[in-house]
Amino acid sequence: MEYSHSDVDLVQQPIGYWSWAAYKAVITRTRTALAGIGATQPQWWVLAQVARADTVKTRDEVSRLLRNYLDTGPETLEAEIDTTIAQGWITEDVEGRLGITAEGKAFYEKAAALQDELWAERHAGISNEEYLTTLKVLQRFIHNTGGRAWHH
């Protein structure tokens, strides 16, 4: 790969721009691929939370966990949960417990395979060590600027 600047010049580049450009590229690619199979990224998050759960999760638990992902917000996430129910991928009982349907399980497997393909595409030519260093550096930037990530 040819980089945008020499190493000497690259260390002077603004992290704000390059982290934003990486975010935009990754999110656009992910959302476009998911749209190609008929889902939004928040619908994927909801479906994955229900499909991967060791114990049954409630709507409130899933909503609280996911509502701040990429600044989605509670109203949007609630609408996306409603859509996954309307799609027939998950069910909700009177106590708000969410369950996956057979159709939802099949769609989850299709979407999970797509996510695996996207992961491999994004990580092409990047070692686990480079990836780990990148995440640690980004977390240090967040810490150094007084920011907060979803896991804090």
C-alpha positions in Angstrom: 0.0 0.0 0.0 1.2 3.5 -0.7 0.6 5.9 2.2 -0.5 9.5 1.9 2.7 11.0 3.3 6.3 10.1 4.2 6.7 8.7 7.8 8.2 12.1 8.8 5.2 13.9 7.5 2.7 11.3 8.6 3.5 11.7 12.3 2.4 15.4 11.9 -1.0 14.5 10.5 -4.1 15.2 12.7 -5.5 12.2 14.4 -9.0 13.8 14.4 -9.1 13.8 10.6 -7.6 10.3 10.1 -9.8 8.7 12.8 -12.8 10.3 11.3 -11.9 9.2 7.8 -11.4 5.6 9.0 -14.7 5.7 10.9 -16.5 7.0 7.8 -15.0 4.4 5.5 -15.7 1.4 7.9 -19.2 2.5 8.8 -20.2 3.3 5.2 -18.8 -0.1 4.0 -20.6 -2.0 6.8 -23.9 -0.2 6.4 -23.9 -0.6 2.6 -23.1 -4.3 2.9 -25.9 -4.9 5.5 -28.3 -2.9 3.4 -27.5 -5.3 0.6 -29.0 -8.1 2.6 -31.9 -6.0 4.0 -30.8 -4.8 7.4 -29.5 -1.7 9.1 -26.5 -1.7 11.4 -28.7 -1.2 14.5 -30.9 -4.1 13.5 -27.8 -6.2 13.2 -26.8 -5.1 16.7 -30.2 -6.0 18.1 -30.3 -9.3 16.4 -26.8 -10.2 17.5 -27.6 -9.3 21.1 -30.6 -11.6 21.1 -29.0 -14.5 19.1 -25.8 -14.6 21.1 -27.3 -14.2 24.6 -26.6 -16.9 27.1 -29.8 -15.8 29.0 -32.9 -14.1 27.7 -32.6 -10.3 27.4 -35.3 -7.8 27.8 -36.0 -5.0 25.4 -34.8 -2.6 28.1 -31.5 -4.4 28.5 -30.8 -4.5 24.8 -31.9 -0.9 24.4 -29.8 0.4 27.3 -26.7 -1.5 26.0 -27.0 -0.4 22.4 -28.6 3.1 22.4 -25.3 4.9 22.6 -23.5 2.9 19.9 -22.4 5.4 17.3 -24.7 8.0 18.9 -27.8 6.1 17.8 -30.0 7.4 20.6 -32.9 5.7 22.4 -35.7 6.7 20.0 -33.9 5.3 17.0 -32.9 2.2 18.8 -36.4 1.5 20.0 -37.6 1.9 16.4 -35.0 -0.5 15.2 -36.0 -3.1 17.8 -39.6 -2.6 16.6 -38.5 -3.2 13.0 -36.6 -6.4 13.9 -39.8 -7.6 15.5 -41.9 -6.6 12.5 -39.4 -8.4 10.2 -40.1 -11.6 12.2 -36.5 -12.0 13.3 -37.3 -11.6 17.0 -40.3 -11.8 19.3 -41.2 -9.9 22.4 -43.4 -11.2 25.2 -45.6 -9.2 27.5 -42.7 -8.8 30.0 -40.4 -7.4 27.3 -38.3 -10.5 26.9 -36.8 -10.9 23.4 -36.4 -14.2 21.6 -35.1 -15.2 18.3 -37.3 -16.8 15.7 -36.3 -19.5 13.2 -36.3 -16.9 10.5 -34.2 -14.6 12.7 -31.7 -17.4 13.4 -31.3 -18.0 9.6 -31.0 -14.2 9.0 -28.5 -13.9 11.9 -26.3 -16.6 10.4 -26.4 -14.9 7.0 -25.5 -11.5 8.5 -22.9 -13.0 10.8 -21.2 -14.6 7.8 -21.2 -11.2 6.1 -19.7 -9.5 9.2 -17.0 -12.2 9.1 -16.2 -11.3 5.5 -16.2 -7.6 6.3 -13.8 -8.2 9.2 -11.4 -10.1 6.9 -11.6 -7.3 4.3 -10.9 -4.6 6.9 -8.0 -6.6 8.5 -6.3 -7.6 5.2 -2.5 -6.9 5.6 -2.9 -5.9 9.3 -1.4 -8.2 11.9 -3.1 -8.8 15.3 -0.2 -6.9 16.9 -0.8 -3.8 14.7 -4.5 -4.0 15.4 -3.9 -4.3 19.1 -1.5 -1.3 19.0 -4.0 0.7 17.0 -6.8 0.1 19.5 -4.6 0.9 22.5 -3.5 4.1 20.8 -7.0 5.2 20.1 -8.1 4.4 23.6 -5.2 6.5 24.9 -6.3 9.4 22.7 -9.8 9.1 24.2 -8.3 9.0 27.7 -5.9 11.9 27.1 -8.7 14.1 25.8 -11.1 13.3 28.6 -13.4 11.4 26.3 -15.5 8.4 27.1 -16.1 5.3 25.0 -19.2 3.1 25.4 -17.4 0.6 27.7 -16.4 3.2 30.3 
